């Protein structure tokens, strides 16, 4: 099984990971070669959770009354607790990198576009908003996953229904799980119809192929990498919260141009594909690198795993006030806090 992601990130981070004593924190490199679930989230998917190839594409931009703009979506997820511990320590960890990789299953069908296109490219061609695409191809993007219809990250499965029974699956904004990003206030939003809503969403990552130049037709077997923007606080929080819960989910989608019953669009190997089973191809892979610090004792104000003179100095510098040094959470740094600190003294 190819290990290119692991090698590349390990080299890139060798000079950037902080020098943290092993007694104080642990840097963890989680690497999963097979997803726990991979699901084609498409209204007419009659075999959810078991399709060997998953495609991503848009809808007919000239008919906004039907389907989501991002119509064929690829939801992929991993149970992560086998390599990264769950719980509040992980939720407050330092996230260094998160990378998803997928492998193309179709050959020379779509052109490589590593740049996110503006929403006007996907406006109806007869509208005043429409702009011609300035470069070949359409980008393939990675976002989070949002839920409706009573589902959550914990309850959504490969075989969960696309929408509740009786729902018009031709209508936009009915799918139970969807491509999600964040608005300017940091709130999660469904971005499946952003061209109709006239805004450009923040992608968690745009797919990149190290072996290709923009405009190249993508050969089968090419691996596409999504390096998440972990410097973005919303994306970072999404990843850490998923790791803390033990389940990390993403959506891969594209606004590749299609028409009714036609179009050229990307397709990727799913874990159920026979070539993946035989080791001749790979399903979606995930790597995450985090540094998890152990919890601190209440009197260990600088969290260095010792209660010593540095902590005493912090307490005394805030004497009579609030904040650091208020060990008993009374709202004031006083003699009671000093007593707790001294009784916890390790030197």
C-alpha positions as CSV (number, residue, x, y, z in Angstrom):
1,X,0.0,0.0,0.0
2,X,1.5,3.4,-1.0
3,X,2.9,5.4,1.9
4,X,3.6,8.7,0.1
5,X,1.4,10.8,2.4
6,X,3.2,9.6,5.5
7,X,6.7,10.2,4.1
8,X,5.9,13.6,2.7
9,X,4.3,15.0,5.9
10,X,6.9,13.5,8.1
11,X,9.7,15.2,6.2
12,X,7.8,18.5,6.0
13,X,7.2,18.6,9.7
14,X,10.6,17.5,10.9
15,X,11.8,21.1,11.2
16,X,8.5,22.5,12.4
17,X,7.3,20.3,15.2
18,X,7.9,22.0,18.6
19,X,10.5,20.6,20.9
20,X,8.3,19.3,23.6
21,X,9.6,17.0,26.4
22,X,8.0,13.5,26.1
23,X,6.9,13.8,29.7
24,X,4.9,16.8,29.0
25,X,3.2,16.1,25.6
26,X,3.0,13.4,22.9
27,X,3.2,14.0,19.2
28,X,0.9,11.4,17.5
29,X,1.0,10.5,13.8
30,X,-2.3,8.8,13.0
31,X,-2.5,7.1,9.6
32,X,-5.5,5.2,8.2
33,X,-5.2,3.3,4.9
34,X,-8.9,2.4,4.6
35,X,-11.9,4.5,5.6
36,X,-14.5,3.2,8.0
37,X,-17.2,4.5,5.6
38,X,-17.3,5.8,2.1
39,X,-20.6,6.7,0.6
40,X,-21.8,8.1,-2.7
41,X,-24.3,10.8,-1.6
42,X,-26.4,11.0,-4.7
43,X,-30.2,10.9,-5.0
44,X,-30.3,7.9,-7.3
45,X,-27.7,5.8,-5.5
46,X,-29.4,2.4,-5.1
47,X,-26.5,0.7,-3.3
48,X,-25.4,3.1,-0.6
49,X,-22.2,2.0,1.2
50,X,-21.3,-0.7,-1.4
51,X,-20.5,1.0,-4.7
52,X,-17.0,0.2,-5.9
53,X,-16.5,3.6,-7.6
54,X,-17.7,7.0,-6.4
55,X,-18.1,10.0,-8.7
56,X,-18.4,13.7,-7.9
57,X,-20.1,16.3,-10.1
58,X,-22.4,19.3,-10.2
59,X,-26.0,19.5,-11.6
60,X,-27.4,21.3,-14.6
61,X,-26.7,24.9,-13.8
62,X,-29.4,26.1,-16.2
63,X,-32.1,24.3,-14.1
64,X,-31.7,25.4,-10.5
65,X,-35.0,23.9,-9.4
66,X,-33.6,20.4,-9.5
67,X,-30.9,18.8,-7.4
68,X,-28.2,20.5,-5.4
69,X,-25.5,22.4,-7.3
70,X,-23.0,20.0,-5.8
71,X,-25.1,17.0,-6.8
72,X,-22.8,13.9,-6.6
73,X,-21.0,14.1,-3.3
74,X,-18.4,11.7,-1.8
75,X,-18.7,11.3,2.0
76,X,-15.7,9.5,3.6
77,X,-14.9,9.0,7.2
78,X,-12.6,7.2,9.6
79,X,-13.0,5.9,13.2
80,X,-9.8,7.3,14.8
81,X,-9.8,6.1,18.4
82,X,-7.5,3.2,17.5
83,X,-4.6,5.6,17.0
84,X,-5.6,8.9,18.6
85,X,-7.2,9.0,22.0
86,X,-10.6,10.6,22.4
87,X,-11.7,13.1,25.0
88,X,-11.1,16.7,26.0
89,X,-7.3,16.4,25.9
90,X,-7.5,15.8,22.1
91,X,-10.1,18.6,21.7
92,X,-7.4,21.0,23.0
93,X,-4.5,19.4,21.2
94,X,-2.2,21.2,18.7
95,X,-3.1,20.1,15.2
96,X,0.0,20.1,12.9
97,X,-1.4,18.5,9.7
98,X,-4.4,16.7,8.3
99,X,-4.3,15.2,4.8
100,X,-6.8,13.1,2.8
101,X,-5.8,11.2,-0.3
102,X,-7.9,9.5,-2.9
103,X,-7.1,7.6,-6.1
104,X,-8.7,8.2,-9.5
105,X,-10.6,5.3,-11.0
106,X,-11.4,6.8,-14.4
107,X,-8.8,7.5,-17.1
108,X,-8.2,10.8,-18.9
109,X,-11.8,12.0,-18.4
110,X,-11.3,15.3,-16.5
111,X,-8.7,18.0,-16.6
112,X,-6.7,18.9,-13.5
113,X,-7.7,22.3,-11.9
114,X,-5.9,23.0,-8.6
115,X,-7.6,26.4,-8.1
116,X,-11.0,27.1,-6.7
117,X,-13.3,28.7,-9.3
118,X,-15.7,31.6,-8.4
119,X,-19.4,30.9,-8.1
120,X,-20.2,33.0,-11.2
121,X,-18.7,30.2,-13.3
122,X,-21.6,28.0,-12.3
123,X,-24.4,30.6,-12.7
124,X,-27.0,29.9,-15.4
125,X,-25.4,30.8,-18.7
126,X,-28.2,33.2,-19.6
127,X,-27.9,35.2,-16.4
128,X,-26.0,38.5,-15.9
129,X,-23.9,36.8,-13.3
130,X,-22.4,34.2,-15.6
131,X,-18.7,34.2,-16.3
132,X,-16.7,31.9,-18.5
133,X,-14.3,29.6,-16.8
134,X,-10.8,31.1,-17.2
135,X,-8.9,27.8,-16.9
136,X,-9.5,24.2,-17.9
137,X,-11.4,21.9,-15.6
138,X,-13.1,22.4,-12.3
139,X,-11.5,22.0,-8.9
140,X,-12.2,19.1,-6.6
141,X,-12.7,20.3,-3.1
142,X,-12.8,18.9,0.4
143,X,-15.2,20.2,3.1
144,X,-16.7,19.0,6.4
145,X,-19.9,17.1,6.7
146,X,-23.2,18.7,8.0
147,X,-26.4,16.8,8.9
148,X,-30.1,17.3,8.8
149,X,-33.2,15.0,9.1
150,X,-32.2,14.0,12.7
151,X,-28.8,12.6,11.8
152,X,-25.5,13.4,13.5
153,X,-21.8,12.4,12.9
154,X,-22.3,9.7,15.5
155,X,-25.5,8.2,13.8
156,X,-24.9,8.6,10.1
157,X,-23.8,5.4,8.4
158,X,-22.9,4.3,4.9
159,X,-26.4,2.9,4.4
160,X,-28.4,5.8,5.9
161,X,-31.1,7.2,3.7
162,X,-30.4,10.0,1.3
163,X,-33.5,11.8,2.6
164,X,-36.6,10.8,4.7
165,X,-39.2,8.6,3.0
166,X,-41.6,10.7,1.1
167,X,-39.2,13.5,0.4
168,X,-38.8,14.8,-3.2
169,X,-35.2,13.7,-3.8
170,X,-35.1,15.9,-6.9
171,X,-35.4,19.1,-4.7
172,X,-32.3,20.9,-3.5
173,X,-31.3,20.9,0.2
174,X,-33.0,17.7,1.3
175,X,-30.0,15.3,1.7
176,X,-29.4,14.0,5.2
177,X,-25.6,14.6,5.0
178,X,-24.0,17.4,2.9
179,X,-20.9,19.4,2.1
180,X,-20.4,21.8,5.0
181,X,-18.2,24.9,5.5
182,X,-18.4,28.0,7.8
183,X,-19.8,31.4,7.3
184,X,-18.0,34.6,8.4
185,X,-19.3,34.2,11.9
186,X,-17.8,30.7,12.2
187,X,-21.2,29.0,12.0
188,X,-21.5,25.8,9.9
189,X,-23.5,26.1,6.7
190,X,-24.6,23.8,3.9
191,X,-22.6,24.9,0.8
192,X,-24.2,22.4,-1.7
193,X,-26.0,25.3,-3.4
194,X,-23.6,28.2,-3.0
195,X,-23.7,29.3,-6.7
196,X,-27.4,29.9,-6.3
197,X,-26.8,31.7,-3.0
198,X,-24.1,33.8,-4.7
199,X,-21.1,33.3,-2.5
200,X,-17.8,31.4,-2.5
201,X,-17.4,29.0,0.4
202,X,-14.1,28.4,2.2
203,X,-12.8,25.0,1.1
204,X,-11.0,22.9,3.8
205,X,-8.7,21.9,0.9
206,X,-8.5,21.9,-2.9
207,X,-7.3,18.7,-4.5
208,X,-3.7,18.6,-5.7
209,X,-1.9,16.1,-7.9
210,X,1.9,16.4,-7.5
211,X,2.6,14.6,-10.9
212,X,0.3,16.8,-13.0
213,X,0.3,20.3,-14.5
214,X,-2.9,22.4,-14.6
215,X,-5.0,21.4,-17.6
216,X,-3.6,17.9,-17.8
217,X,-6.1,15.1,-18.3
218,X,-5.9,12.9,-15.1
219,X,-4.9,9.3,-15.7
220,X,-6.4,6.5,-13.7
221,X,-4.3,5.6,-10.7
222,X,-3.4,9.2,-10.0
223,X,-3.5,10.1,-6.3
224,X,-5.1,13.4,-5.3
225,X,-4.1,15.0,-2.0
226,X,-6.2,17.3,0.1
227,X,-3.9,19.2,2.6
228,X,-6.3,20.8,5.1
229,X,-5.9,24.4,6.0
230,X,-5.3,23.6,9.7
231,X,-4.3,27.3,10.3
232,X,-8.0,28.2,9.8
233,X,-9.5,28.1,13.4
234,X,-12.8,26.7,12.2
235,X,-11.3,23.9,10.2
236,X,-8.8,23.2,13.0
237,X,-11.7,23.0,15.5
238,X,-13.7,20.7,13.2
239,X,-10.8,18.2,12.9
240,X,-10.0,18.3,16.6
241,X,-13.6,17.9,17.7
242,X,-13.9,14.9,15.3
243,X,-10.8,13.3,16.7
244,X,-12.0,13.9,20.3
245,X,-15.2,12.1,19.4
246,X,-13.4,9.3,17.6
247,X,-15.0,9.9,14.2
248,X,-13.7,12.2,11.5
249,X,-15.8,12.8,8.4
250,X,-15.3,14.8,5.2
251,X,-17.1,15.5,1.9
252,X,-15.3,15.5,-1.5
253,X,-17.2,17.3,-4.2
254,X,-16.9,19.3,-7.4
255,X,-19.0,21.5,-9.6
256,X,-17.8,19.6,-12.7
257,X,-20.1,20.7,-15.5
258,X,-22.8,18.2,-16.4
259,X,-26.1,18.1,-18.3
260,X,-29.1,15.9,-17.8
261,X,-27.9,12.3,-18.1
262,X,-24.4,13.3,-19.3
263,X,-21.1,14.9,-18.6
264,X,-17.4,14.1,-17.8
265,X,-16.6,14.0,-14.1
266,X,-14.1,12.5,-11.7
267,X,-14.5,9.1,-10.1
268,X,-12.6,7.5,-7.2
269,X,-12.0,4.0,-5.9
270,X,-14.1,3.0,-2.9
271,X,-13.0,0.5,-0.3
272,X,-15.4,-2.1,-1.7
273,X,-13.6,-2.1,-5.1
274,X,-12.1,-5.4,-6.1
275,X,-8.8,-3.7,-7.1
276,X,-8.6,-2.2,-3.6
277,X,-9.2,-5.6,-2.0
278,X,-6.4,-7.1,-4.2
279,X,-4.0,-4.3,-3.3
280,X,-3.9,-3.0,-6.9
281,X,-5.6,0.3,-6.0
282,X,-6.2,2.3,-2.8
283,X,-9.3,3.6,-1.1
284,X,-9.3,7.0,0.6
285,X,-6.5,7.5,3.2
286,X,-6.2,9.9,6.1
287,X,-3.2,11.2,8.0
288,X,-3.4,13.5,11.0
289,X,-0.5,14.7,13.2
290,X,-1.3,16.2,16.6
291,X,0.5,17.0,19.8
292,X,-1.6,16.1,22.8
293,X,-0.6,17.6,26.2
294,X,-1.6,15.8,29.4
295,X,-4.0,17.5,31.8
296,X,-2.5,19.9,34.4
297,X,-3.1,19.9,38.1
298,X,-5.1,22.9,39.3
299,X,-2.0,24.4,41.1
300,X,0.3,23.8,38.1
301,X,-0.4,27.2,36.6
302,X,2.1,27.0,33.8
303,X,1.3,23.4,33.0
304,X,4.8,22.1,33.1
305,X,3.8,19.1,35.3
306,X,5.5,20.6,38.4
307,X,4.1,22.9,41.1
308,X,7.1,25.1,41.8
309,X,8.4,28.7,42.2
310,X,7.2,29.6,38.7
311,X,3.6,28.8,39.7
312,X,4.1,30.7,43.0
313,X,5.3,33.7,41.1
314,X,2.2,33.6,38.8
315,X,-0.1,33.4,41.8
316,X,1.5,36.2,43.7
317,X,1.5,38.5,40.6
318,X,-2.3,38.2,40.5
319,X,-2.8,38.4,44.2
320,X,-6.2,40.0,45.1
321,X,-7.4,39.8,41.5
322,X,-8.9,37.0,39.3
323,X,-7.5,34.8,36.6
324,X,-4.3,32.8,36.8
325,X,-3.7,31.8,40.4
326,X,-7.4,31.4,41.3
327,X,-6.9,27.7,42.0
328,X,-10.2,27.2,43.8
329,X,-12.2,29.1,41.3
330,X,-13.5,31.5,43.9
331,X,-13.1,34.5,41.7
332,X,-10.2,35.9,43.7
333,X,-6.5,35.0,44.2
334,X,-6.1,34.8,47.9
335,X,-4.7,32.8,50.9
336,X,-6.9,29.8,50.1
337,X,-5.3,29.5,46.7
338,X,-1.8,29.9,48.2
339,X,-2.6,27.1,50.7
340,X,-3.6,24.7,47.9
341,X,-0.5,25.6,45.9
342,X,1.8,25.0,48.8
343,X,0.1,21.7,49.7
344,X,0.7,20.6,46.1
345,X,4.3,21.7,46.0
346,X,6.7,19.4,44.1
347,X,9.6,21.8,43.6
